[in-house]
Amino acid sequence: MKYFSDIKDKYRQVIRDKAIEKAEVRIILCDRDLSEFTEEELEIVVQEEERKIYSAIKEKGVLAVLAVLGIGVFG
């Protein structure tokens, strides 16, 4: 069971790292400096980016299942 727990932790960490990268880009595009944000504000931005990533993963998963079943979404 530890093996699956390790995989789950690595999966979450990869998504967290990607969310942090996207949050940094988002902050740069706002023309604000990273130091202008409090820890809570930064955490909120990162959590929003994590939710977007999880949502995209779920959406792509559904599309993959439909493709395997031969159900066209765009046709």
DSSP file (Angstrom, degrees, kcal/mol; ACC not computed):
  #  RESIDUE AA STRUCTURE BP1 BP2  ACC     N-H-->O    O-->H-N    N-H-->O    O-->H-N    TCO  KAPPA ALPHA  PHI   PSI    X-CA   Y-CA   Z-CA
    1    1 A M     >        0   0    0      0, 0.0     4,-1.9     0, 0.0     5,-0.2   0.000 360.0 360.0 360.0 -28.3    0.0    0.0    0.0
    2    2 A K  H  >  +     0   0    0      1,-0.2     4,-2.5     2,-0.2     5,-0.2   0.859 360.0  60.8 -62.4 -33.4    2.9    2.3    0.6
    3    3 A Y  H  > S+     0   0    0      1,-0.2     4,-2.0     2,-0.2    -1,-0.2   0.930 106.4  44.6 -59.0 -47.2    3.7    2.2   -3.1
    4    4 A F  H  > S+     0   0    0      1,-0.2     4,-2.3     2,-0.2    -1,-0.2   0.853 111.6  53.3 -67.1 -34.8    0.3    3.6   -4.0
    5    5 A S  H  X S+     0   0    0     -4,-1.9     4,-2.3     2,-0.2    -1,-0.2   0.900 108.3  50.4 -65.4 -40.9    0.6    6.3   -1.3
    6    6 A D  H  X S+     0   0    0     -4,-2.5     4,-2.4     2,-0.2    -2,-0.2   0.907 110.7  48.9 -63.5 -42.3    4.0    7.3   -2.7
    7    7 A I  H  X S+     0   0    0     -4,-2.0     4,-2.6     2,-0.2    -2,-0.2   0.919 111.1  50.2 -63.3 -44.0    2.6    7.6   -6.3
    8    8 A K  H  X S+     0   0    0     -4,-2.3     4,-2.4     1,-0.2    -2,-0.2   0.901 111.1  49.0 -61.3 -42.4   -0.3    9.7   -5.0
    9    9 A D  H  X S+     0   0    0     -4,-2.3     4,-2.3     2,-0.2    -1,-0.2   0.908 111.9  48.2 -64.8 -42.2    2.0   12.0   -3.1
   10   10 A K  H  X S+     0   0    0     -4,-2.4     4,-2.4     2,-0.2    -2,-0.2   0.906 110.9  52.0 -64.3 -41.2    4.2   12.4   -6.2
   11   11 A Y  H  X S+     0   0    0     -4,-2.6     4,-2.0     1,-0.2    -2,-0.2   0.924 111.5  46.3 -59.4 -47.4    1.1   13.1   -8.3
   12   12 A R  H  X S+     0   0    0     -4,-2.4     4,-2.5     1,-0.2    -1,-0.2   0.886 111.9  51.4 -64.3 -39.0   -0.1   15.8   -5.9
   13   13 A Q  H  X S+     0   0    0     -4,-2.3     4,-2.8     2,-0.2    -2,-0.2   0.894 108.4  50.9 -67.7 -39.2    3.4   17.3   -5.7
   14   14 A V  H  X S+     0   0    0     -4,-2.4     4,-2.2     2,-0.2    -1,-0.2   0.923 113.1  45.8 -62.9 -43.7    3.7   17.6   -9.5
   15   15 A I  H  X S+     0   0    0     -4,-2.0     4,-2.4     2,-0.2    -2,-0.2   0.903 112.4  51.1 -66.1 -40.7    0.3   19.3   -9.8
   16   16 A R  H  X S+     0   0    0     -4,-2.5     4,-2.2     2,-0.2    -2,-0.2   0.923 110.4  49.0 -61.8 -44.6    1.2   21.6   -6.9
   17   17 A D  H  X S+     0   0    0     -4,-2.8     4,-2.1     1,-0.2    -2,-0.2   0.906 112.0  48.4 -62.3 -41.7    4.5   22.5   -8.6
   18   18 A K  H  X S+     0   0    0     -4,-2.2     4,-2.4     1,-0.2    -1,-0.2   0.894 110.3  51.9 -65.5 -39.4    2.7   23.2  -11.9
   19   19 A A  H  X S+     0   0    0     -4,-2.4     4,-2.4     2,-0.2    -2,-0.2   0.882 108.2  51.7 -64.2 -38.5    0.1   25.3  -10.0
   20   20 A I  H  X S+     0   0    0     -4,-2.2     4,-2.3     2,-0.2    -1,-0.2   0.913 109.3  50.2 -64.9 -41.9    2.9   27.4   -8.4
   21   21 A E  H  X S+     0   0    0     -4,-2.1     4,-2.0     1,-0.2    -2,-0.2   0.933 112.7  46.2 -60.3 -45.8    4.4   28.0  -11.9
   22   22 A K  H  X S+     0   0    0     -4,-2.4     4,-2.5     1,-0.2    -1,-0.2   0.869 110.7  53.1 -66.2 -36.5    1.1   29.1  -13.3
   23   23 A A  H  X S+     0   0    0     -4,-2.4     4,-2.4     2,-0.2    -1,-0.2   0.902 107.4  51.6 -65.0 -40.7    0.4   31.3  -10.2
   24   24 A E  H  X S+     0   0    0     -4,-2.3     4,-2.3     2,-0.2    -2,-0.2   0.918 110.9  47.7 -62.0 -43.0    3.8   33.0  -10.7
   25   25 A V  H  X S+     0   0    0     -4,-2.0     4,-2.4     1,-0.2    -2,-0.2   0.921 110.9  51.9 -62.4 -43.7    3.0   33.7  -14.4
   26   26 A R  H  X S+     0   0    0     -4,-2.5     4,-0.9     1,-0.2    -2,-0.2   0.891 110.2  48.4 -60.1 -40.9   -0.4   35.0  -13.4
   27   27 A I  H  <>S+     0   0    0     -4,-2.4     5,-1.5     2,-0.2     3,-0.5   0.905 110.3  51.2 -67.2 -42.0    1.1   37.4  -10.8
   28   28 A I  H ><5S+     0   0    0     -4,-2.3     3,-1.6     1,-0.2    -2,-0.2   0.902 107.5  53.3 -61.6 -40.9    3.7   38.6  -13.4
   29   29 A L  H 3<5S+     0   0    0     -4,-2.4    -1,-0.2     1,-0.3    -2,-0.2   0.736 101.6  60.4 -67.7 -21.4    0.9   39.4  -15.8
   30   30 A C  T 3<5S-     0   0    0     -4,-0.9    -1,-0.3    -3,-0.5    -2,-0.2   0.493 110.2-124.0 -80.8  -3.4   -0.9   41.4  -13.2
   31   31 A D  T < 5 +     0   0    0     -3,-1.6     2,-0.4     1,-0.3    -3,-0.2   0.850  69.9 127.2  59.6  36.3    2.1   43.7  -13.0
   32   32 A R      < -     0   0    0     -5,-1.5    -1,-0.3     2,-0.0     2,-0.2  -0.921  61.2-117.4-119.7 150.6    2.5   43.1   -9.3
   33   33 A D    >   -     0   0    0     -2,-0.4     3,-1.8     1,-0.1     4,-0.3  -0.592  20.5-124.0 -84.4 146.8    5.6   42.0   -7.5
   34   34 A L  G >  S+     0   0    0      1,-0.3     3,-1.4    -2,-0.2    -1,-0.1   0.826 110.4  61.8 -58.2 -33.3    5.5   38.7   -5.6
   35   35 A S  G 3  S+     0   0    0      1,-0.3    -1,-0.3     0, 0.0    -2,-0.0   0.639  89.7  69.9 -70.9 -13.6    6.5   40.5   -2.4
   36   36 A E  G <  S+     0   0    0     -3,-1.8     2,-0.3     2,-0.1    -1,-0.3   0.619  87.5  82.0 -77.8 -12.0    3.3   42.5   -2.5
   37   37 A F  S <  S-     0   0    0     -3,-1.4     2,-0.1    -4,-0.3     0, 0.0  -0.699  75.7-132.2 -96.6 144.8    1.2   39.4   -1.7
   38   38 A T     >  -     0   0    0     -2,-0.3     4,-2.3     1,-0.1     5,-0.2  -0.424  32.7-104.1 -81.6 168.0    0.7   38.0    1.7
   39   39 A E  H  > S+     0   0    0      1,-0.2     4,-2.4     2,-0.2     5,-0.2   0.893 122.8  51.9 -59.3 -40.1    1.1   34.2    2.3
   40   40 A E  H  > S+     0   0    0      2,-0.2     4,-2.1     1,-0.2    -1,-0.2   0.904 108.9  49.2 -65.5 -41.1   -2.7   33.8    2.4
   41   41 A E  H  > S+     0   0    0      2,-0.2     4,-2.2     1,-0.2    -1,-0.2   0.906 111.5  49.4 -64.8 -41.5   -3.1   35.6   -0.9
   42   42 A L  H  X S+     0   0    0     -4,-2.3     4,-2.5     1,-0.2    -2,-0.2   0.914 110.1  51.1 -63.1 -42.3   -0.4   33.5   -2.5
   43   43 A E  H  X S+     0   0    0     -4,-2.4     4,-2.6     1,-0.2    -1,-0.2   0.888 108.9  51.5 -63.0 -39.1   -2.0   30.3   -1.2
   44   44 A I  H  X S+     0   0    0     -4,-2.1     4,-2.2     2,-0.2    -1,-0.2   0.920 110.4  48.3 -63.2 -44.0   -5.4   31.3   -2.6
   45   45 A V  H  X S+     0   0    0     -4,-2.2     4,-1.9     2,-0.2    -2,-0.2   0.918 113.2  47.5 -63.5 -43.2   -3.9   32.0   -6.1
   46   46 A V  H  X S+     0   0    0     -4,-2.5     4,-2.4     1,-0.2    -2,-0.2   0.906 110.8  51.6 -65.7 -41.4   -2.0   28.6   -6.0
   47   47 A Q  H  X S+     0   0    0     -4,-2.6     4,-2.4     1,-0.2    -1,-0.2   0.888 108.2  52.0 -62.9 -39.0   -5.2   26.8   -4.9
   48   48 A E  H  X S+     0   0    0     -4,-2.2     4,-1.9     1,-0.2    -1,-0.2   0.913 110.5  48.0 -62.2 -42.0   -7.2   28.4   -7.8
   49   49 A E  H  X S+     0   0    0     -4,-1.9     4,-2.1     2,-0.2    -2,-0.2   0.874 109.6  53.1 -67.5 -36.7   -4.5   27.2  -10.2
   50   50 A E  H  X S+     0   0    0     -4,-2.4     4,-2.8     2,-0.2     5,-0.2   0.924 107.7  51.2 -62.3 -44.0   -4.6   23.7   -8.7
   51   51 A R  H  X S+     0   0    0     -4,-2.4     4,-2.4     1,-0.2    -2,-0.2   0.896 108.8  51.5 -60.8 -39.9   -8.4   23.6   -9.1
   52   52 A K  H  X S+     0   0    0     -4,-1.9     4,-2.3     2,-0.2    -1,-0.2   0.906 110.9  48.0 -62.7 -41.7   -8.0   24.6  -12.8
   53   53 A I  H  X S+     0   0    0     -4,-2.1     4,-2.4     2,-0.2    -2,-0.2   0.940 112.6  47.5 -65.6 -47.3   -5.5   21.8  -13.3
   54   54 A Y  H  X S+     0   0    0     -4,-2.8     4,-2.4     1,-0.2    -2,-0.2   0.897 111.9  51.4 -61.0 -39.9   -7.6   19.2  -11.7
   55   55 A S  H  X S+     0   0    0     -4,-2.4     4,-2.5    -5,-0.2    -1,-0.2   0.915 109.7  49.0 -62.9 -43.6  -10.6   20.3  -13.7
   56   56 A A  H  X S+     0   0    0     -4,-2.3     4,-2.5     2,-0.2    -2,-0.2   0.890 110.6  51.1 -63.9 -39.5   -8.7   20.1  -16.9
   57   57 A I  H  X S+     0   0    0     -4,-2.4     4,-2.1     2,-0.2    -2,-0.2   0.925 111.6  47.1 -63.6 -44.7   -7.5   16.6  -16.0
   58   58 A K  H  X S+     0   0    0     -4,-2.4     4,-2.1     2,-0.2    -2,-0.2   0.916 112.2  50.0 -63.3 -43.5  -11.1   15.4  -15.3
   59   59 A E  H  X S+     0   0    0     -4,-2.5     4,-2.1     1,-0.2    -2,-0.2   0.922 112.1  46.9 -62.1 -45.3  -12.4   17.0  -18.5
   60   60 A K  H  X S+     0   0    0     -4,-2.5     4,-2.2     1,-0.2    -1,-0.2   0.851 109.3  55.8 -66.4 -33.6   -9.7   15.3  -20.6
   61   61 A G  H  X S+     0   0    0     -4,-2.1     4,-2.1     2,-0.2    -1,-0.2   0.910 107.6  48.0 -63.7 -42.5  -10.3   12.0  -18.8
   62   62 A V  H  X S+     0   0    0     -4,-2.1     4,-2.4     1,-0.2    -2,-0.2   0.911 111.5  50.2 -64.6 -43.2  -14.0   12.1  -19.7
   63   63 A L  H  X S+     0   0    0     -4,-2.1     4,-2.1     1,-0.2    -1,-0.2   0.880 109.4  52.0 -63.8 -37.2  -13.1   12.9  -23.4
   64   64 A A  H  X S+     0   0    0     -4,-2.2     4,-2.3     2,-0.2    -2,-0.2   0.910 109.5  49.0 -65.1 -42.3  -10.7   10.0  -23.4
   65   65 A V  H  X S+     0   0    0     -4,-2.1     4,-2.1     1,-0.2    -2,-0.2   0.917 111.1  49.9 -63.5 -43.3  -13.4    7.6  -22.1
   66   66 A L  H  <>S+     0   0    0     -4,-2.4     5,-2.9     1,-0.2     4,-0.5   0.891 110.5  50.7 -62.4 -38.6  -15.8    8.8  -24.7
   67   67 A A  H ><5S+     0   0    0     -4,-2.1     3,-0.9     3,-0.2    -2,-0.2   0.906 109.0  50.6 -65.3 -41.3  -13.2    8.3  -27.4
   68   68 A V  H 3<5S+     0   0    0     -4,-2.3    -1,-0.2     1,-0.3    -2,-0.2   0.879 111.0  49.3 -64.4 -36.9  -12.5    4.8  -26.3
   69   69 A L  T 3<5S-     0   0    0     -4,-2.1    -1,-0.3    -5,-0.2    -2,-0.2   0.549 117.0-116.6 -79.1  -7.0  -16.2    4.1  -26.4
   70   70 A G  T < 5 +     0   0    0     -3,-0.9     2,-0.7    -4,-0.5    -3,-0.2   0.720  65.8 143.9  80.1  21.2  -16.4    5.5  -29.9
   71   71 A I      < -     0   0    0     -5,-2.9     2,-0.3    -6,-0.2    -1,-0.3  -0.848  40.9-145.9 -97.5 114.1  -18.7    8.4  -28.9
   72   72 A G        -     0   0    0     -2,-0.7    -5,-0.0     1,-0.2    -9,-0.0  -0.622  16.3-173.3 -82.1 134.6  -17.8   11.5  -30.9
   73   73 A V  S    S+     0   0    0     -2,-0.3    -1,-0.2     1,-0.1   -10,-0.0   0.787  86.0  38.2 -92.0 -33.9  -18.3   14.8  -29.1
   74   74 A F              0   0    0      1,-0.1    -1,-0.1     0, 0.0    -2,-0.1   0.295 360.0 360.0-103.1   9.0  -17.6   17.0  -32.1
   75   75 A G              0   0    0      0, 0.0    -1,-0.1     0, 0.0    -2,-0.1   0.469 360.0 360.0-126.6 360.0  -19.2   15.1  -34.8
